Amino acid sequence: MSGHSKWSQIKRQKAVTDAKRGDAFTKLGREITVSAREGGADPEANFRLRLAIQRARESNMPADNIERAIKRGAGLVEGESIEEFAYEAYGPGGAALYVEITTDNRNRASAEVRNILTRAGGSLGESGSVAWLFEPQGLITVEAGVKDPDEVALIAIDAGADDVGTSDSGVEIKTSPSQLEDIRKALTKHNLQVVSAERAMTPRSTIILDEATTHQIMRLIEKLEELDDVRRVYTNIELTAELVESYQG
């Protein structure tokens, strides 16, 4: 998990930096709007909305923007019609890509995603061609150094976690999406600092590509995630800490 976690951490830090420049507020607002539309405007009763609001606050999104996005999702104010779906695609080396979309213009999203894939030597796949390679999971990271990792693991497992590992960023916990909130609450009750708690699509198995091709995929993911309509991109390539560090270097 460490390679994937390190790459995810780098992307989260980049997203926060972008948001401070105002570049990511559109994405954050759409996520809040869709979350409020699907599960209601009360963050206490809507876990997905609570996570979206938390990410927005971490990115310094103005409170007025957050409130407007919630009201738009609840139908209290007018706004563009937003839909969410996923594209299934292939990148260089046959890497699978699962691209989550939140957009007010499906045609624009399709054209932009297809253009970036084509330029990188990838292509869109048929519906169902890639999705089966991934499974929905809850991912939680607990701040490193607060408690002994073994103690954190026991707390998480007792609460129903599926798997626990460690990385430079802290203790990493995998769970079913339905258990995500219960485990987060159990951790916070033990005064543990939850760095992130999110729903994700994780690969059922990974493929190993050479360094150059792996770096191509990482660049492709960054290009895709720079699009306003792309919420997140998942891949099934094996990412070791060394590969991530060599890419950053």
C-alpha positions in Angstrom: 0.0 0.0 0.0 2.9 2.4 0.7 3.6 3.3 -3.0 -0.1 4.0 -3.7 -0.4 5.9 -0.4 2.7 8.1 -1.2 1.4 8.9 -4.6 -2.1 9.7 -3.2 -0.5 11.9 -0.6 1.5 13.8 -3.2 -1.8 14.3 -5.3 -3.7 15.5 -2.2 -0.9 18.1 -1.4 -1.0 19.3 -5.0 -4.8 19.6 -4.9 -4.6 21.7 -1.7 -2.0 24.0 -3.4 -4.1 24.3 -6.5 -7.2 25.0 -4.5 -5.4 27.8 -2.7 -5.0 29.4 -6.1 -8.6 28.9 -6.8 -8.0 26.3 -9.5 -9.9 23.4 -7.7 -12.9 25.2 -6.2 -15.0 24.1 -9.2 -14.3 20.4 -8.5 -14.9 20.8 -4.7 -18.1 22.7 -5.3 -19.5 20.0 -7.6 -18.6 17.2 -5.2 -20.5 19.0 -2.4 -23.5 19.7 -4.7 -23.7 16.1 -5.8 -23.3 14.8 -2.3 -26.0 17.0 -1.0 -28.3 16.1 -3.8 -27.8 12.3 -3.3 -27.8 12.2 0.5 -29.4 15.4 1.8 -28.0 18.7 3.0 -27.3 17.7 6.6 -23.6 16.7 6.9 -24.3 14.9 10.2 -26.6 12.5 8.4 -24.7 12.5 5.1 -21.2 11.1 5.4 -20.2 11.7 1.8 -21.2 15.4 2.2 -19.2 15.6 5.4 -16.1 14.3 3.7 -16.6 16.7 0.8 -17.0 19.7 3.1 -13.9 18.6 5.1 -11.8 18.5 1.9 -13.1 21.9 0.9 -12.2 23.4 4.2 -8.7 21.9 4.1 -8.3 23.6 0.7 -9.4 26.9 2.1 -12.6 27.1 0.1 -14.6 30.1 1.3 -17.5 29.2 3.6 -20.0 31.1 1.3 -19.0 28.9 -1.6 -19.5 25.7 0.5 -22.9 26.9 1.6 -24.0 27.8 -1.9 -22.9 24.4 -3.2 -24.9 22.6 -0.5 -28.0 24.7 -1.2 -27.7 24.0 -4.9 -27.6 20.3 -4.3 -30.6 20.5 -2.0 -32.5 22.4 -4.7 -32.7 25.6 -2.6 -30.9 27.7 -5.3 -30.7 27.4 -9.0 -27.5 26.2 -10.7 -26.2 24.0 -13.5 -27.3 20.4 -13.7 -24.4 18.2 -12.6 -24.1 14.5 -13.3 -21.5 12.0 -12.2 -20.3 8.8 -14.0 -17.0 7.1 -14.9 -14.9 6.5 -18.0 -13.0 3.2 -18.3 -9.8 3.6 -20.2 -6.3 2.1 -21.1 -3.0 3.9 -20.9 0.5 3.1 -22.1 1.6 -0.5 -21.4 -2.0 -1.7 -21.1 -2.5 0.0 -17.7 -6.2 0.2 -16.7 -7.6 3.6 -15.8 -10.9 4.3 -14.0 -11.7 8.0 -14.4 -14.4 9.4 -12.2 -16.3 12.4 -13.7 -18.5 15.1 -12.2 -19.6 17.5 -14.9 -22.2 19.9 -16.1 -21.4 19.1 -19.7 -20.9 15.4 -20.7 -19.8 16.2 -24.3 -17.1 18.5 -23.1 -15.9 16.0 -20.5 -15.8 13.2 -23.1 -13.9 15.3 -25.7 -11.3 16.5 -23.2 -10.6 13.1 -21.6 -10.4 11.4 -25.0 -8.0 14.1 -26.3 -5.6 13.7 -23.3 -5.7 9.9 -23.6 -5.0 9.9 -27.3 -2.0 12.3 -26.9 -0.6 10.0 -24.2 -1.0 6.8 -26.3 -4.1 5.6 -24.4 -7.7 5.1 -25.3 -11.2 4.9 -23.9 -12.5 1.3 -23.3 -15.9 -0.2 -23.5 -18.3 -0.1 -20.5 -17.3 -2.9 -18.2 -13.9 -3.4 -19.7 -12.0 -1.9 -16.7 -14.4 -1.5 -13.8 -14.2 -5.2 -12.9 -10.5 -4.8 -12.1 -11.3 -2.4 -9.2 -13.4 -2.6 -6.1 -14.8 0.1 -3.9 -13.1 0.5 -0.6 -12.9 2.9 2.3 -9.4 4.2 3.0 -8.3 5.9 6.2 -4.9 7.3 7.1 -4.0 8.0 10.8 -1.3 10.4 11.6 2.1 8.7 12.2 3.8 8.9 15.6 0.7 9.5 17.8 0.4 5.9 19.0 2.1 2.6 18.4 1.0 1.3 15.0 0.2 -2.1 16.4 -2.2 -0.4 18.9 -3.8 1.6 16.1 -4.2 -1.6 14.1 -6.0 -3.4 16.9 -8.4 -0.5 17.4 -9.1 -0.5 13.6 -9.5 -4.3 13.4 -11.8 -4.4 16.4 -14.0 -1.8 14.7 -14.2 -3.9 11.6 -11.3 -2.9 9.3 -10.3 -5.3 6.6 -6.6 -4.6 6.4 -4.0 -2.3 8.1 -0.6 -1.2 7.0 2.0 1.5 7.6 3.8 4.1 5.5 5.7 7.3 6.0 2.4 9.2 6.2 1.0 7.1 9.0 -1.1 4.0 9.5 -3.3 3.0 6.6 -6.6 1.3 7.0 -8.7 -0.5 4.4 -12.3 -1.2 5.0 -15.6 -1.6 3.2 -17.3 1.7 2.2 -20.2 1.0 4.6 -17.8 0.7 7.5 -15.8 3.8 6.8 -17.7 6.2 9.1 -17.9 3.7 12.0 -14.2 3.0 11.9 -13.4 6.7 11.7 -15.5 7.4 14.8 -13.8 4.5 16.6 -10.4 5.9 15.9 -11.3 9.5 16.9 -12.8 8.2 20.2 -9.3 6.9 21.0 -7.9 10.4 20.3 -6.2 9.4 17.1 -5.7 12.0 14.4 -7.4 10.9 11.2 -5.5 12.6 8.3 -7.9 11.4 5.6 -11.0 9.2 5.3 -12.3 8.6 1.8 -14.0 6.2 -0.6 -11.9 5.0 -3.4 -11.6 2.4 -6.1 -8.6 0.1 -5.4 -7.2 -2.4 -7.9 -7.9 -6.1 -7.2 -4.4 -6.8 -8.5 -1.7 -4.7 -10.0 0.6 -5.0 -13.0 4.3 -4.1 -13.0 5.6 -1.8 -15.8 9.1 -0.5 -16.4 10.0 2.9 -14.9 9.6 4.9 -18.1 6.1 3.6 -18.8 5.1 4.0 -15.1 6.1 7.6 -15.3 4.1 8.0 -18.4 1.0 6.7 -16.6 1.7 9.1 -13.7 1.9 12.1 -16.0 -1.2 11.0 -17.8 -3.1 10.8 -14.4 -1.9 14.3 -13.5 -3.1 15.6 -16.9 -6.5 14.0 -16.5 -6.9 15.2 -12.9 -6.1 18.8 -14.0 -9.4 18.8 -15.9 -12.3 20.5 -14.0 -14.6 17.6 -15.0 -12.3 14.8 -13.6 -12.8 14.1 -9.9 -10.3 11.3 -9.5 -8.3 8.7 -11.5 -7.4 5.2 -10.4 -5.0 2.8 -12.0 -3.9 -0.8 -11.5 -0.1 -0.2 -12.0 2.2 -1.2 -9.2 3.6 1.9 -7.6 6.5 1.4 -5.3 7.9 4.2 -3.1 11.0 4.2 -5.2 9.1 4.8 -8.5 7.1 7.6 -6.9 10.3 9.2 -5.6 12.1 8.8 -9.0 9.1 10.5 -10.7 9.2 13.4 -8.3 13.0 13.7 -8.8 
